[in-house]
Amino acid sequence: MSQHLESLSPRRPRIDPVTVQRSLRPHALAAGRAYANAGRVREITVSGDGRTITAQTNGSSRLPYRQRITLLPDRSGATVANGQCSCPVGVNCKHVAAVLITLADREAPPEVPPVPTLPPEVAAWLEALERGGTATSEEYPDKVRQRLFYVLDTRPAPRGVPTLRIACFTAPLRKDGSVGAAYPYEPRKVEAPAGYLRPSDRIILRRLQRLQQAWSDLSADDDPADMLRRVIATGRARWGRLEAPILAEGPPRAGRIAWQLQPDGSQRAALQLDDGLTGFRLAGPWYVDPAIGLIGPVDLGVPPGVAEQLLAAPAIPAAAASGVAAALRQRLPALNVPAPAELGPAKQLKGPPTPHLLLTTGRLPAFPFGGARRLP
């Protein structure tokens, strides 16, 4: 275990037992003492001013958890520690406690009061007991600044209009309302949920987890529109990036299906909307206005079932365009359903082929919901 501890100076905040006990809850202190005594804390680094501590602590995961602890004065001038951790609990957990206790033991061993060591199952039960007090409330306790955010964007579909992707990120909410450093939060972590998750988060994460396990997109949910509305209702949904406006549901907007010509001569269904709007499909068509954070359904002027099938249309080969147009007129004579354009015969190009290099950028998530990517 390598430790990098700089010498103390009078201006540096002091890490002593009082500071540790003031900053953390009893169950975290008890479990942290057990971890510190077992030598699980490693790679401790203290900044030059003594106010920032980074460390790694071995826990139940294969890889060690990462801690970042900030020491700041409270209103009375006393030093208070605020620690973030990459474990499921996330904030002022037993791993943060283990780091602070280790430092306190090194700086002032004679002053460290004995902290009773609890069996791991008892410490875990106390943690669950404390979380149970706020398990049914959507309100955050005053001291809890960590939040789960939902970042939405479109995901290209193998056929038809792009679908919706929901990526989850955990980040602290600063006092000025801005968002701190964000890290991905996998839906599978709902099996051992972080303490700052609200009941609405747990419902959403379980539904995302089922879709993720089936390698399905959001349109495969039992009620995709309900899922989207639940995400919007948290007040923590953004489009494309965490700095974007908070999403709210807007009024229905009119739109229509247009057939876009592809380089191979086929035609794919696309949503045609007003300028500035982005279209996607759940079960039916939806739009988003990223500039102002409005998101809502699109009215195509056809029954919902017909709209759903139009949005999921396969690419229509050039040779089949006229047949599809005739079939639409025959099968849906009462509806004004747009048909792919009938193209003329293909031209025979003469001369050798000319190579072209097309460069593009994009994000390639490991899962359909982009859970493995990190925001820039």
GIPEVEN-V747619 format. One record per residue. N is the residue number from 0. PSI is psi in whole degrees, 0 to 359 (* if undefined). NEAR is the number of other ideal C-beta (glycine too) atoms within 8 Angstrom. Layout:
n = <N | N>
psi = <PSI | PSI>
near = <NEAR | NEAR>
This chain:
n = <0 | 1 | 2 | 3 | 4 | 5 | 6 | 7 | 8 | 9 | 10 | 11 | 12 | 13 | 14 | 15 | 16 | 17 | 18 | 19 | 20 | 21 | 22 | 23 | 24 | 25 | 26 | 27 | 28 | 29 | 30 | 31 | 32 | 33 | 34 | 35 | 36 | 37 | 38 | 39 | 40 | 41 | 42 | 43 | 44 | 45 | 46 | 47 | 48 | 49 | 50 | 51 | 52 | 53 | 54 | 55 | 56 | 57 | 58 | 59 | 60 | 61 | 62 | 63 | 64 | 65 | 66 | 67 | 68 | 69 | 70 | 71 | 72 | 73 | 74 | 75 | 76 | 77 | 78 | 79 | 80 | 81 | 82 | 83 | 84 | 85 | 86 | 87 | 88 | 89 | 90 | 91 | 92 | 93 | 94 | 95 | 96 | 97 | 98 | 99 | 100 | 101 | 102 | 103 | 104 | 105 | 106 | 107 | 108 | 109 | 110 | 111 | 112 | 113 | 114 | 115 | 116 | 117 | 118 | 119 | 120 | 121 | 122 | 123 | 124 | 125 | 126 | 127 | 128 | 129 | 130 | 131 | 132 | 133 | 134 | 135 | 136 | 137 | 138 | 139 | 140 | 141 | 142 | 143 | 144 | 145 | 146 | 147 | 148 | 149 | 150 | 151 | 152 | 153 | 154 | 155 | 156 | 157 | 158 | 159 | 160 | 161 | 162 | 163 | 164 | 165 | 166 | 167 | 168 | 169 | 170 | 171 | 172 | 173 | 174 | 175 | 176 | 177 | 178 | 179 | 180 | 181 | 182 | 183 | 184 | 185 | 186 | 187 | 188 | 189 | 190 | 191 | 192 | 193 | 194 | 195 | 196 | 197 | 198 | 199 | 200 | 201 | 202 | 203 | 204 | 205 | 206 | 207 | 208 | 209 | 210 | 211 | 212 | 213 | 214 | 215 | 216 | 217 | 218 | 219 | 220 | 221 | 222 | 223 | 224 | 225 | 226 | 227 | 228 | 229 | 230 | 231 | 232 | 233 | 234 | 235 | 236 | 237 | 238 | 239 | 240 | 241 | 242 | 243 | 244 | 245 | 246 | 247 | 248 | 249 | 250 | 251 | 252 | 253 | 254 | 255 | 256 | 257 | 258 | 259 | 260 | 261 | 262 | 263 | 264 | 265 | 266 | 267 | 268 | 269 | 270 | 271 | 272 | 273 | 274 | 275 | 276 | 277 | 278 | 279 | 280 | 281 | 282 | 283 | 284 | 285 | 286 | 287 | 288 | 289 | 290 | 291 | 292 | 293 | 294 | 295 | 296 | 297 | 298 | 299 | 300 | 301 | 302 | 303 | 304 | 305 | 306 | 307 | 308 | 309 | 310 | 311 | 312 | 313 | 314 | 315 | 316 | 317 | 318 | 319 | 320 | 321 | 322 | 323 | 324 | 325 | 326 | 327 | 328 | 329 | 330 | 331 | 332 | 333 | 334 | 335 | 336 | 337 | 338 | 339 | 340 | 341 | 342 | 343 | 344 | 345 | 346 | 347 | 348 | 349 | 350 | 351 | 352 | 353 | 354 | 355 | 356 | 357 | 358 | 359 | 360 | 361 | 362 | 363 | 364 | 365 | 366 | 367 | 368 | 369 | 370 | 371 | 372 | 373 | 374 | 375>
psi = <123 | 133 | 134 | 92 | 124 | 153 | 145 | 148 | 160 | 334 | 347 | 141 | 142 | 134 | 104 | 173 | 325 | 317 | 316 | 313 | 328 | 330 | 337 | 160 | 157 | 318 | 326 | 321 | 316 | 313 | 324 | 322 | 319 | 318 | 318 | 317 | 329 | 358 | 31 | 346 | 136 | 167 | 45 | 132 | 133 | 133 | 166 | 324 | 0 | 8 | 348 | 129 | 130 | 146 | 171 | 139 | 130 | 130 | 216 | 344 | 161 | 320 | 149 | 149 | 150 | 136 | 145 | 117 | 133 | 133 | 121 | 153 | 144 | 190 | 332 | 356 | 354 | 147 | 133 | 137 | 135 | 110 | 138 | 146 | 151 | 3 | 170 | 328 | 315 | 320 | 131 | 49 | 188 | 334 | 319 | 318 | 318 | 320 | 311 | 320 | 319 | 316 | 317 | 321 | 322 | 325 | 324 | 68 | 319 | 337 | 354 | 116 | 150 | 131 | 125 | 136 | 124 | 148 | 146 | 320 | 329 | 317 | 320 | 321 | 320 | 321 | 313 | 323 | 318 | 318 | 329 | 336 | 333 | 15 | 334 | 7 | 140 | 349 | 145 | 136 | 153 | 325 | 350 | 114 | 347 | 140 | 156 | 124 | 152 | 121 | 119 | 145 | 179 | 155 | 123 | 139 | 150 | 331 | 146 | 199 | 146 | 149 | 182 | 141 | 138 | 119 | 139 | 137 | 145 | 136 | 153 | 145 | 117 | 167 | 333 | 5 | 352 | 166 | 135 | 197 | 131 | 144 | 147 | 146 | 110 | 137 | 330 | 340 | 353 | 341 | 332 | 73 | 145 | 151 | 337 | 355 | 141 | 165 | 321 | 323 | 317 | 322 | 313 | 315 | 322 | 321 | 321 | 323 | 317 | 318 | 320 | 318 | 331 | 2 | 42 | 157 | 180 | 333 | 346 | 357 | 156 | 325 | 82 | 320 | 321 | 319 | 312 | 318 | 326 | 319 | 315 | 321 | 340 | 337 | 12 | 26 | 136 | 161 | 117 | 322 | 157 | 337 | 354 | 164 | 150 | 134 | 141 | 152 | 131 | 179 | 160 | 144 | 149 | 147 | 179 | 162 | 132 | 150 | 119 | 132 | 131 | 162 | 331 | 5 | 351 | 168 | 135 | 143 | 139 | 151 | 126 | 117 | 174 | 158 | 140 | 351 | 146 | 134 | 150 | 172 | 141 | 255 | 320 | 186 | 143 | 162 | 162 | 139 | 94 | 331 | 324 | 0 | 32 | 140 | 137 | 175 | 159 | 135 | 114 | 359 | 16 | 162 | 149 | 319 | 320 | 318 | 318 | 318 | 324 | 320 | 334 | 17 | 141 | 168 | 132 | 114 | 154 | 320 | 339 | 356 | 314 | 323 | 321 | 320 | 316 | 320 | 323 | 320 | 325 | 317 | 329 | 62 | 334 | 351 | 144 | 73 | 123 | 143 | 152 | 147 | 143 | 118 | 152 | 178 | 148 | 144 | 143 | 113 | 137 | 156 | 169 | 151 | 147 | 119 | 145 | 142 | 121 | 121 | 138 | 160 | 155 | 174 | 134 | 90 | 155 | 337 | 162 | 337 | 7 | 24 | 337 | 355 | 156 | 139 | 142 | *>
near = <6 | 5 | 8 | 7 | 8 | 7 | 4 | 7 | 6 | 3 | 5 | 9 | 9 | 8 | 12 | 10 | 10 | 6 | 17 | 15 | 8 | 8 | 11 | 12 | 7 | 6 | 12 | 14 | 14 | 14 | 15 | 17 | 14 | 12 | 15 | 14 | 7 | 6 | 6 | 10 | 13 | 12 | 10 | 14 | 8 | 10 | 8 | 4 | 7 | 12 | 9 | 10 | 15 | 10 | 13 | 10 | 15 | 7 | 10 | 2 | 7 | 2 | 4 | 10 | 13 | 9 | 16 | 9 | 15 | 10 | 13 | 8 | 7 | 8 | 3 | 4 | 5 | 8 | 12 | 11 | 15 | 10 | 15 | 11 | 14 | 7 | 10 | 7 | 10 | 13 | 15 | 11 | 12 | 12 | 14 | 18 | 18 | 16 | 17 | 18 | 15 | 11 | 13 | 15 | 10 | 8 | 9 | 9 | 6 | 4 | 8 | 10 | 5 | 4 | 8 | 6 | 7 | 11 | 5 | 8 | 6 | 8 | 14 | 8 | 8 | 12 | 13 | 8 | 8 | 10 | 9 | 7 | 6 | 8 | 7 | 4 | 7 | 5 | 5 | 7 | 6 | 4 | 4 | 9 | 8 | 12 | 12 | 14 | 14 | 14 | 16 | 15 | 10 | 9 | 11 | 4 | 11 | 2 | 8 | 11 | 13 | 9 | 13 | 16 | 14 | 12 | 14 | 16 | 14 | 13 | 13 | 11 | 10 | 9 | 3 | 4 | 5 | 6 | 11 | 8 | 5 | 11 | 9 | 11 | 11 | 8 | 13 | 7 | 11 | 11 | 5 | 5 | 11 | 12 | 11 | 11 | 10 | 11 | 9 | 10 | 11 | 11 | 9 | 13 | 14 | 10 | 10 | 12 | 11 | 8 | 14 | 13 | 6 | 7 | 5 | 7 | 11 | 14 | 11 | 7 | 9 | 2 | 6 | 11 | 10 | 7 | 12 | 13 | 9 | 11 | 12 | 11 | 7 | 13 | 5 | 9 | 13 | 16 | 14 | 8 | 9 | 11 | 5 | 9 | 8 | 8 | 13 | 8 | 8 | 8 | 4 | 7 | 13 | 7 | 12 | 9 | 12 | 9 | 13 | 8 | 7 | 9 | 3 | 4 | 9 | 10 | 13 | 12 | 12 | 10 | 15 | 8 | 10 | 5 | 3 | 5 | 10 | 9 | 15 | 14 | 18 | 12 | 8 | 12 | 14 | 14 | 16 | 12 | 12 | 9 | 6 | 6 | 13 | 10 | 15 | 11 | 10 | 15 | 8 | 10 | 6 | 9 | 6 | 7 | 6 | 11 | 12 | 11 | 8 | 13 | 14 | 10 | 11 | 5 | 9 | 12 | 8 | 9 | 4 | 8 | 14 | 7 | 7 | 11 | 11 | 8 | 8 | 10 | 9 | 6 | 6 | 8 | 6 | 3 | 8 | 5 | 10 | 7 | 9 | 9 | 8 | 6 | 6 | 2 | 3 | 5 | 4 | 4 | 4 | 3 | 3 | 3 | 3 | 4 | 4 | 4 | 4 | 4 | 4 | 4 | 3 | 4 | 5 | 5 | 12 | 6 | 8 | 11 | 14 | 14 | 14 | 8 | 11 | 6 | 8 | 3>
